[in-house]
Amino acid sequence: MSARTWVNAAVSAGVVLVACACGPDKSKDDADTKPSRPSASTGQKEPSSTPSGSAPSKKPSATPSGVQPAPRTKKGAIERYEQYLHALGREDVDTVCEVAGPAAKKAEDEGAGPCKSSYATVFKMISPTQKKALRTATVDPQRVVVRTPAKIEMPVAAVKSSATFSESDLGSYTLEYLKKDWYITD
């Protein structure tokens, strides 16, 4: 098996694994525990942005963990896929497994290991040049295929970066709008 074929297989397996370990099936309670709050280790409260004596204003959380739904648009899917590509380049397994959760779940059900361990292998197969390119990769919206308002195809040819990627290097992916965000499902 060539190195490129192995990378593609490992990436696919990793995507599936992410779904199981890190997918959108996490309960809302899990997501609600992630908003930014003071570190328990410091024991200090974050400084208030409102002057003392005035009532604090209600602001939406800046975290994307279910507080505000992601846009159910082609642009929203592209932004989410770019988040995945950048995380792949940074070896940010948590983000990779979050975005690729449903596909990783499928892979794990087919015998691949957990997402985090599968992607640890994938990261080793991506060259330093490709990793660097992925960190700033963008997606050409004209090459993205909208199948339905909730299902979008991201062909490898849509990825614009300083390195060239083929199907066997990176592959093409399907993103679907599930639980108020875009996830790689295939």
Backbone as a ProteinNet text record, in pm:
[ID]
protein_1_A
[PRIMARY]
MSARTWVNAAVSAGVVLVACACGPDKSKDDADTKPSRPSASTGQKEPSSTPSGSAPSKKPSATPSGVQPAPRTKKGAIERYEQYLHALGREDVDTVCEVAGPAAKKAEDEGAGPCKSSYATVFKMISPTQKKALRTATVDPQRVVVRTPAKIEMPVAAVKSSATFSESDLGSYTLEYLKKDWYITD
[TERTIARY]
85.3	0	89.9	62.2	145.1	120.2	213.1	200.9	76.9	49	-68.9	-197.2	-202.8	-321.8	-339.1	-229.5	-234.7	-282.7	-234.2	-276.5	-426.1	-471.2	-613.4	-696.3	-651.6	-723.5	-722.1	-607.9	-597.5	-681.4	-682.1	-763.7	-910.8	-950.8	-1089.8	-1125.1	-1036	-1059.9	-1063	-974	-969.8	-1096.7	-1147.1	-1270.1	-1383.8	-1388.7	-1494	-1477	-1355.7	-1330.2	-1367.3	-1346.2	-1377.1	-1524.4	-1605.1	-1748.5	-1785.5	-1723.7	-1755.6	-1707.8	-1584.8	-1523.6	-1559.2	-1580.9	-1593.1	-1711.4	-1801.7	-1904.5	-2013.2	-2110.3	-2218.6	-2314.7	-2294.9	-2383.5	-2359.2	-2258.9	-2235.6	-2358.9	-2387.9	-2505.6	-2483.4	-2595.1	-2587.4	-2519.9	-2537.6	-2473.6	-2322.7	-2267.6	-2123.2	-2078.9	-2157.1	-2120.9	-2130.8	-2229.8	-2248.7	-2138.9	-2061.1	-1954.3	-1829.3	-1828	-1708.4	-1697.6	-1805.4	-1787.6	-1676.6	-1618.5	-1504.5	-1547.4	-1466.8	-1488.6	-1354.1	-1344.9	-1215	-1159.4	-1031.2	-964.1	-978.6	-1011.1	-1025.9	-892.6	-784.1	-653.1	-610.6	-662.7	-622.5	-707.3	-832.9	-920.9	-961.4	-927.7	-962.3	-1077.3	-1157.2	-1266.4	-1213.5	-1277.9	-1240	-1284.6	-1209	-1250	-1378.9	-1462.8	-1589.3	-1565.6	-1639.1	-1625	-1724.1	-1810.7	-1905.6	-1858.4	-1879.3	-1837.3	-1915.4	-1851	-1921.3	-2036.2	-2146.4	-2263.2	-2364	-2323.6	-2419.5	-2453.2	-2570	-2614.8	-2537.6	-2491.4	-2420.8	-2515.4	-2465	-2547.7	-2541.2	-2648.4	-2654.1	-2589.2	-2484.2	-2416.5	-2417.9	-2434.3	-2424.4	-2280.5	-2266.5	-2133.8	-2060	-1929.5	-1847.9	-1812	-1848	-1813.2	-1915.5	-1870.9	-1961.7	-2030.1	-2018.8	-2067.6	-2218.1	-2293.9	-2437.2	-2509.2	-2439.7	-2505.2	-2571.7	-2499.2	-2550.9	-2534.9	-2640.7	-2624	-2533.4	-2458.4	-2374.8	-2466.8	-2424.1	-2508.9	-2529.1	-2651.8	-2684	-2675.7	-2554.4	-2528.5	-2402.7	-2384	-2262.1	-2140.9	-2151	-2041.3	-2013.3	-2117.7	-2100	-2029.4	-2063.7	-1999	-1851.9	-1824.7	-1686.1	-1603.3	-1657.3	-1585	-1554.2	-1650	-1630.3	-1524.4	-1527.1	-1428.7	-1289.1	-1280.3	-1150.8	-1100.1	-1190.5	-1152.8	-1090.1	-1150.2	-1097.6	-959.4	-944.2	-816	-705.9	-734.4	-635.4	-598.6	-698	-672	-587.9	-614	-535.4	-389.3	-366.3	-230.5	-160.5	-237.6	-180.3	-172.1	-223.7	-233	-320.3	-426.7	-522.9	-629.6	-600	-685.8	-825	-837.8	-969.4	-1061.2	-1011.4	-1092.4	-1119.3	-1018.3	-1036.1	-1144.9	-1138.6	-1237.5	-1375.5	-1381.6	-1510.3	-1578	-1507	-1565.1	-1594.9	-1508.8	-1523.6	-1595.1	-1661.9	-1725.8	-1811.3	-1912.4	-1998.4	-1923.1	-1830.8	-1753.4	-1662.6	-1605.8	-1519.7	-1599.3	-1723.2	-1810	-1832.1	-1858.3	-1876.8	-1751.4	-1635.3	-1508.5	-1484.9	-1514.3	-1495.3	-1589	-1711.5	-1807.6	-1760.6	-1676.7	-1623.1	-1489.4	-1448.7	-1328.2	-1208.4	-1218.3	-1107.1	-1105.5	-995	-984.1	-1050.3	-1039.1	-1095.2	-1034.6	-1110.7	-1069.3	-931.8	-910.8	-785.2	-664.3	-674	-559.3	-543	-653.3	-644	-580	-619.3	-561.2	-416.7	-378.8	-237.6	-152.9	-205.2	-136.9	-140.9	-255.1	-269.6	-170.7	-158	-66.9	76	114.5	250.4	269.5	161	169.3	165.2	130.7	123.9	260.8	313.3	446.4	444.6	559.4	566.2	521	553.1	512.2	360.3	299	153.7	87.8	142.8	86.2	88.7	200.6	213.4	109.2	90.4	-6.6	-149.4	-178.9	-314	-349.8	-252	-278.6	-340.7	-316.9	-371.3	-457.1	-490.4	-569.2	-706.4	-754.6	-888.9	-964.7	-1092.7	-1176.2	-1234.6	-1224.9	-1281.8	-1432.3	-1515.2	-1659.5	-1718.5	-1655.8	-1708.7	-1692.6	-1605.3	-1583.6	-1661.9	-1728.4	-1807.8	-1943.1	-1991.9	-2117.5	-2223.9	-2331	-2442.4	-2540.5	-2550.1	-2643	-2783	-2792.2	-2917.4	-2878.7	-2974	-2936.6	-2860.7	-2870.2	-2802.8	-2692.3	-2655.4	-2552.7	-2467.1	-2337.4	-2245.8	-2121.6	-2079.3	-1960.8	-1841.2	-1731.4	-1606.7	-1504.1	-1496.5	-1397.4	-1256.3	-1161.8	-1023.3	-976.5	-1032.7	-995.5	-1037	-1126.5	-1169.5	-1069.8	-980.7	-884	-773.5	-758.5	-653.7	-546.1	-424.5	-314.6	-182.2	-76	57.2	108.7	39.4	72.8	-43.9	-14.5	-119.1	-160.2	-290.5	-342.9	-424.7	-412	-488.1	-590.6	-672.5	-770.3	-700.4	-585.3	-516.3	-445.6	-417.4	-354.9	-456.6	-559.8	-655.2	-795.1	-834.5	-967.1	-1072.3	-1189	-1305.1	-1396.9	-1473.1	-1557.7	-1697.9	-1790.8	-1928.5	-1949.7	-2003.6	-2041.1	-2192.5	-2247	-2391	-2420	-2532.1	-2574.9	-2652.2	-2592.2	-2650.9	-2639.7	-2742.8	-2739.1	-2679.7	-2726.2	-2692.1	-2548	-2480.9	-2346.8	-2315.9	-2206.7	-2162.9	-2063.3	-2080.3	-1991.9	-1956	-1835.6	-1795.1	-1862.5	-1938.3	-2009.9	-1959.6	-1882.6	-1832.3	-1708.5
-116.8	0	123.1	216.5	336.7	425.3	514	604.8	691.9	739.1	823.4	746.5	624.5	542.9	518.7	492.1	468.8	594	711.8	836	855.1	834.7	852.1	755.2	630.2	531.5	569.4	615.6	654.5	777.6	873.8	993.5	954.1	868.9	824.6	751.9	664.3	592.7	689.6	785.9	884.8	967.2	1003.1	1080.6	1001.9	875.6	791.8	778.7	763.5	748.8	872.8	985.7	1111.6	1116.8	1067.6	1073.2	998.2	885.6	807.1	875.6	918.1	971.5	1115.5	1191.3	1336.1	1394.8	1316.1	1362.5	1445.7	1481.5	1568.2	1497.4	1369.6	1296.5	1328.1	1409.4	1447.8	1520.2	1501.6	1566	1714.8	1786.2	1930.6	1965.3	1881.4	1905.8	1907.9	1816.4	1815.2	1944.6	1989.5	2111.4	2232.1	2229	2343.2	2355.9	2251.2	2260.9	2323.6	2350.7	2401	2552.4	2631.4	2774.6	2828.2	2938.2	2990.6	3033.9	2993.9	3032	3033.2	3092.2	3099.3	2960.9	2951.2	2825.2	2788.5	2662.4	2616.4	2621.7	2611.9	2609.8	2747.5	2853.1	2985.9	3034.6	2987.9	3029.9	3175.6	3240.8	3380.6	3392.9	3494.3	3521.9	3609.1	3592.6	3678.1	3820.1	3919.7	4056.7	4088.9	4165	4204.6	4318.6	4315.1	4423.2	4534.7	4514.9	4619	4688.2	4816.8	4887.9	4837.5	4839.4	4794.7	4890.1	4833.3	4914.1	4911.4	4874.5	4865	4719.2	4696.3	4559.6	4501.5	4376.8	4315.7	4295.2	4316.2	4297.2	4151	4105.2	3967.4	3964.2	3885.1	3870.8	3724.3	3693.5	3553.1	3505.9	3379.7	3320.9	3326.1	3344	3347.5	3207.3	3105.6	2969.5	2912.6	2830.1	2773.1	2646.2	2612.2	2484.4	2483.4	2510.2	2497.4	2624.1	2728	2850.1	2915.7	2930.9	2989.2	2885.7	2854.6	2758	2813.4	2724.7	2763.5	2794.7	2883.3	2913.9	2789.6	2762.4	2647.4	2694.5	2731.9	2786	2721	2740.6	2693.4	2757.4	2886	2957.4	2897.3	2864.5	2802.8	2668.6	2588.6	2458.5	2476.6	2574.7	2601.5	2643.8	2731.7	2776.2	2659.3	2569.8	2453.4	2360.3	2338.4	2251.8	2312.9	2443.5	2510.1	2494.6	2500.1	2476.4	2337.3	2238.9	2102.2	2096.1	2157.3	2154.3	2218.2	2333.1	2402.4	2318	2255.4	2168.6	2048.2	1994.6	1882.5	1924.8	2043.4	2094.5	2122.6	2160.2	2188.9	2065.1	1953.7	1830	1850.7	1926.7	1953.6	1844.6	1734.2	1616.4	1642.3	1727.8	1755.8	1820.4	1920.6	1987.8	1895.8	1823.1	1729.4	1628.9	1572.8	1472.2	1533.4	1657.4	1726.4	1740.9	1793.1	1820.5	1690.5	1592.7	1468.1	1359.5	1397.5	1302.1	1194.9	1230.3	1126.3	1029.5	1078.4	990	900.2	954.7	875.2	764.6	794.3	693.9	577.2	609.1	504	418.6	482.4	409.3	320.3	372.3	291.1	171.3	191.4	81	-25.4	14.6	-78.9	-137.4	-111.5	-174.5	-84.3	39	131.3	167	212.4	249	381.8	425.6	554.6	669	774	888	940.7	967.2	1031.1	944.7	814.7	729.4	713.1	710.8	700.8	824.7	941.3	1063.4	1082.5	1026.5	1032.9	965.7	857.7	788.6	872.5	933.4	1016.8	1132.2	1196.5	1310.7	1271.9	1150	1104.9	1085	1064.5	1038.4	1164.5	1275.4	1401.1	1467.2	1503.4	1564.4	1701.4	1746.2	1880.8	1990.1	1975.3	2073.6	2076	1957.9	1951.3	2006.9	1976.1	2029.1	2181.3	2237.1	2382.4	2440.6	2375.7	2422.5	2413.1	2308.4	2290.5	2398.4	2448	2548.4	2675.6	2703.7	2825.1	2794.5	2668.1	2628.9	2696.1	2723.9	2779	2690.2	2718.8	2640.6	2733.4	2691.7	2766.2	2737.8	2835.6	2813	2767.5	2805.1	2766.3	2617.5	2550	2406.6	2320.5	2384.5	2314.1	2280	2159.2	2113	2105	2181.8	2179.2	2071.8	1963.5	1853.8	1886.3	1931.8	1976.9	2090.8	2163.3	2269.5	2217.9	2088	2031.6	1932.3	1923.4	1827.6	1890.6	1902.6	1970.3	1885.1	1876.8	1801	1895.3	1853.7	1929.7	1847.6	1866.9	1791.6	1838.7	1748.2	1783.4	1897.1	1905.7	2012.2	2150.5	2156.9	2285.1	2340.7	2255.6	2298.9	2378.5	2504.3	2591.8	2607	2569.2	2580.2	2587.3	2605.7	2612.1	2473.8	2369.4	2232.5	2177.9	2084	2020.2	1891.7	1870.3	1749.1	1672.4	1540.4	1453.7	1376.8	1300	1215	1121.6	1068.1	973.8	1043.7	1175.1	1251.3	1294.8	1360.1	1423.9	1368.6	1351.9	1300.1	1409.4	1370	1457.9	1418.1	1514.4	1488.1	1541.3	1480.4	1527.4	1586.5	1707.1	1769.2	1776.5	1746.5	1756.1	1842.3	1911.6	1998	1911.7	1889	1806.2	1879.7	1875.6	1933.8	2074.2	2157.1	2299.1	2330.5	2236.6	2264.7	2169.7	2196.9	2115.8	2011.7	1886.6	1776	1695.1	1641.9	1550.9	1417.9	1371.5	1244.8	1136.2	1174.8	1075.4	1128.7
0	0	0	-90.8	-97.6	23.2	47.9	163	148.8	27.9	7.8	33.5	-14.6	7.5	157	226	370.4	443.2	401.8	465.4	445.1	322.6	294.5	377.3	385.7	465.3	612.4	658.9	799.8	829	736.9	756.4	760	668.2	666.6	795.3	838.7	964.3	1080.6	1077.3	1185	1189.2	1072.4	1065.3	1127.6	1097.2	1152.7	1303.2	1345.6	1487.8	1565.6	1505.7	1572.5	1605.6	1517.7	1540.7	1667.1	1688.2	1806.7	1933	1929.5	2050.8	2076.6	1970.2	1990.1	1915.6	1867.9	1777.6	1839.5	1755.6	1799	1891.7	1917.5	2005.7	2151.5	2181.5	2320.3	2370.1	2493	2547.9	2561.4	2565.9	2581.4	2713.2	2813.7	2942.4	2927.1	2844.8	2821.6	2756.2	2658.2	2587.1	2678.6	2767.2	2855.4	2959.2	2980.8	3079.3	3020.4	2890.6	2825.2	2812.7	2833.3	2815.7	2904.1	2858.9	2932.3	3071.4	3165.5	3303.8	3371.6	3487.2	3552.7	3578.3	3569.1	3595.2	3741.2	3766.4	3904.2	3976.2	3900.5	3964.6	4013.6	3951.7	3995.6	4110.8	4115.5	4222.6	4211.4	4099.9	4081.5	3985	4006	3914.6	3802.2	3683.9	3572.8	3603.6	3560.8	3586.7	3513.3	3577.2	3518.1	3421.7	3309.1	3212	3241	3343	3378.1	3503.8	3512.6	3633.3	3753	3869.6	3988.8	4014.9	4059	4087.1	3974.3	3854.4	3745.6	3722.2	3670.4	3646.5	3529.7	3542.3	3429.8	3312.8	3193.4	3074.9	3033.5	2973.2	2923.9	2786.4	2772.7	2644.4	2606.7	2477.5	2437.6	2452.6	2481.2	2495.5	2363.6	2369.9	2249.5	2203	2280.2	2243.3	2146.5	2049.8	1951.7	1999.7	2126.6	2177	2199.4	2096	2103.5	2144.6	2186.5	2228.6	2108.9	2002.5	1879.7	1769.3	1696.3	1587.5	1477.8	1416.5	1302.5	1185.2	1096.8	981.9	894	859.8	773.4	628.6	590.9	458.3	401.5	273.8	208.8	275.6	304.4	369.4	508.6	581.7	714.2	704.8	603.8	583.6	546.2	462.3	421.5	542.4	624.2	743.7	836.6	852.2	939.4	880.2	749.2	685.7	694.6	677.4	693.1	836.9	932.4	1072.8	1086.5	1021.7	1022.7	957.7	840.1	769.6	853.4	912.9	995.5	1117.3	1178.6	1294.2	1252.3	1135.9	1084.9	1069.9	1018.9	1002.4	1134.9	1237.1	1369.4	1458.1	1408.9	1486.6	1610.3	1594.2	1700.6	1696.3	1763.5	1756.6	1813.5	1912.6	1970.2	1867.4	1796.2	1695.4	1577.4	1533.7	1422.1	1457	1574.4	1615.7	1637.4	1676.7	1692.3	1556.7	1458.4	1326.4	1251.4	1263.5	1188	1268.4	1373.5	1463.2	1398.3	1319.5	1260.9	1169.3	1090.1	1002	1084.7	1191.5	1279.5	1347.1	1380.3	1442.8	1347.1	1221.1	1120.4	1109.3	1104.8	1092.6	1213.8	1330.1	1450.4	1449.8	1404.9	1395.1	1296.8	1200.8	1102.1	1144.8	1268.5	1320.8	1340.1	1299.7	1322.9	1471.6	1517.2	1657.9	1687.9	1813.2	1853.3	1773.2	1757.9	1676.4	1713.7	1839.8	1880.9	1848	1867.6	1836.1	1685.3	1611.5	1465.4	1405.7	1454.1	1400.7	1443.9	1557.3	1596.5	1488.8	1431.8	1322.6	1195.3	1167.9	1048.2	1051.4	1166.1	1177.5	1138.9	1171.9	1139.2	989.3	916.5	773	687.8	748.5	673.7	681.5	566.5	563.4	630.8	680.6	740.3	642.5	515.5	414.3	401.9	399.5	389.6	515.7	632.6	757.9	755.9	715	709.8	614	500.4	401.6	454.6	528.2	582.4	684.6	755.9	860.1	804.5	677.1	615.5	492.8	473.1	356	357.5	239.5	223.8	126.1	109.2	19.8	-86.1	-212	-324.2	-328.6	-295	-290.4	-424.1	-534.2	-664.8	-692.6	-619.1	-640.2	-540.8	-447.3	-346.8	-408.3	-381.4	-438.9	-329.2	-345.8	-251.5	-299.2	-221.5	-256.3	-207	-83.7	-23	70.9	125.4	219.6	342.6	368.7	485.8	450	321.1	278.2	168.5	198.7	107.2	84.6	-42.4	-80.5	-89.7	-26.9	-32.2	-109.6	-241.2	-318.4	-286.1	-296.2	-268.5	-359.4	-478.1	-571.9	-521.4	-423.5	-368.2	-267	-217.7	-117.3	-184.9	-140.4	-194.6	-87	-123.3	-27.4	-103.2	-26.7	-86.3	-126.2	-87.1	-128.2	-209.1	-295	-374.4	-305.3	-295.1	-233.4	-336.1	-333.6	-423.1	-341	-409.1	-340.3	-242.5	-283	-194.7	-79.1	-92.7	16.2	120.9	73.4	162.9	144.7	22.2	-6.4	-11.1	-55.5	-60.1	54.1	104.1	220.1	200.4	271.9	277.9	415.7	419.8	546.2	551.1	668.6	688.4	809.3	801.8	911.9	1010.7	1126	1230.8	1363.8	1441.2	1576.2	1577.3	1486.3	1478.5	1439.1	1369.8	1319.5	1203.6	1134.1	1021.3	1070.6	1024.8	1062.9	938.9	937.8	830.6	858	758.5	775.1	683	582.7	487.2	418.6
[MASK]
++++++++++++++++++++++++++++++++++++++++++++++++++++++++++++++++++++++++++++++++++++++++++++++++++++++++++++++++++++++++++++++++++++++++++++++++++++++++++++++++++++++++++++++++++++++++++

